[in-house]
Amino acid sequence: MSDILRGEAIAPARGKLGVLMPGIGAVSSTLLAGVFAARKKLARPVGSVAEMGRIRLGKRTEKRSVPVREFVDLARLDDLVFGGWDCFPDTAYEAARKARVLTDAHIDAVRDELESVAPMRAVFDRAYVRNLDGRHVKKSRSKMALAEALMRDIADFRSRHKTSRLVMIWTASTEAYRPAGKVHGSLGAFEAGLKTSSPDISPSQIYAYAALKMGLPYVNGAPHITTDCPALLELAAETRRPVCGKDFKTGQTLMKTILAPGLAARLLGVSGWFSSNILGNRDGEVLDDPDSFRSKEITKLGVLDTILRPDLHPGLYGDLYHKIRINYYPPRGDNKESWDAVDIFGWMDYPMQIKVNFLCRDSILAAPVALDLVLFTDLAARAGMHGIQEWLSFYFKSPMVREGLDPENDLFVQRSKFYNTLRYLMREELLHHTGLDYYYDIEETKPATEKRAGAVRRARKKGGNRS
């Protein structure tokens, strides 16, 4: 029997959904302002699949395309309650004013709501974010004590706001790159490391541990390693909570996962891809540190390999030179600008070039991603789904996958995976898009393994039991 609940068996989205965010900065304040404005009908949640998307059901001839929100039971915007932590004491209103993502008019229209979201003291370690010096932080005798303090915060928030469910989503800065070590090898080793304050346990991992222990799903919106280690995956399995990540897919990488699949589909060669960015918000300041940049670089570099597959097409992509640069440039604030110079070649190896100049607003792209991840991760939890949620890879630069699997970074494959998961949950037919059944009478194809098993059964029945 499947662990996944489907259809009417999925627990309903009743009551308040608490959204707890480590990091009350540009992304989270933009998310909050947009949600509060949408509640008042002052703005539209553009970019949110949950709020504005539609899903096709059945054959094209049936003309069934319904809003995603009507198809699956999701928490309503009016039922979301927000809280969080930050190493600076600014309310969401003050954070929004400092981030300068939104106009004063948009911020002031929801000032009361934004001012109501004041951060709790954060778990902060400057060894992991060298370019910030936060003072609004927790102090304790050990990292386990810090985790326990976070658990008390979570319990207090749940009690004060009378939430029926909670989700934690990381919207804070990128931590310095640290590979998983021995302390991450098992839950027992991790908890021992918390008690001895192992320097290899990051603040984000303390948040994730506290969330999972308290029964909250955890979403990692940044590129550093958090739940993608054996210890925290063990805890997610033990508590049967969903986890997903990592690094919201916005900006330049979004463009790559749109463009690269097209080049791969047409088997056009790529000899070089040079990517450069300028960014001036707090994220840009943090990424100016080489160790924090390394976390981001790893997630960005891995995208092309899994789409272009140089292992399968060495003559087209085996010598690809891929370079990434991110430069902190304060005058731009949250308005990131990226340049991509792509050298490709086609028929008879003739060279061509593609140039992409994307002037985007980083937090404007990230906010709907964060909202969707909260709503769909809550759906996953109510459907009994736990551990890694690969079906949400659509939203991430470096999707978490089970050990032994390559991540899928093709945006269009990710989209198909996402929508088919929703169809599966609601007992609708999965779509494969061959379209042959509109033109031919075709028989249903069975997997080769099923065919072989059937042949074996028939042979045994014909020859009798000879064992």
Secondary structure, 3 states (H helix, E strand, C coil): CCCCCCHHHCCCCCCEEEEEEECCCHHHHHHHHHHHHHHCCCCCCCCCHHHHCEEEECCHHHCEEEEHHHHCCCCCHHHEEEEEEECCCCCHHHHHHHHCCCCHHHHHCCHHHHHCCCCEEECCCCCCCCCCCCCCECCCCCHHHHHHHHHHHHHHHHHHHCEEEEEEEECCCCCCCCCCCHHHCCHHHHHHHHHCCCCCCCHHHHHHHHHHHCCCCEEECCCCCCCCCHHHHHHHHHHCCEEEECCECCHHHHHHHHHHHHHHHCCCEEEEEEEEEEECCHHHHHHCCHHHHHHHHHHHHHHHHHHHCCCCCHHHHCCCEEEEEEEECHHHCCCCEEEEEEEEECHHHCEEEEEEEEECCHHHHHHHHHHHHHHHHHHHHHCCCCEECHHHHHHECCCCCCCCCCCCCCHHHHHHHHHHHHHHHCCCCCCCCCCHHHCCCCCCCCCHHHHHHHHHHHHHHHHCCCC
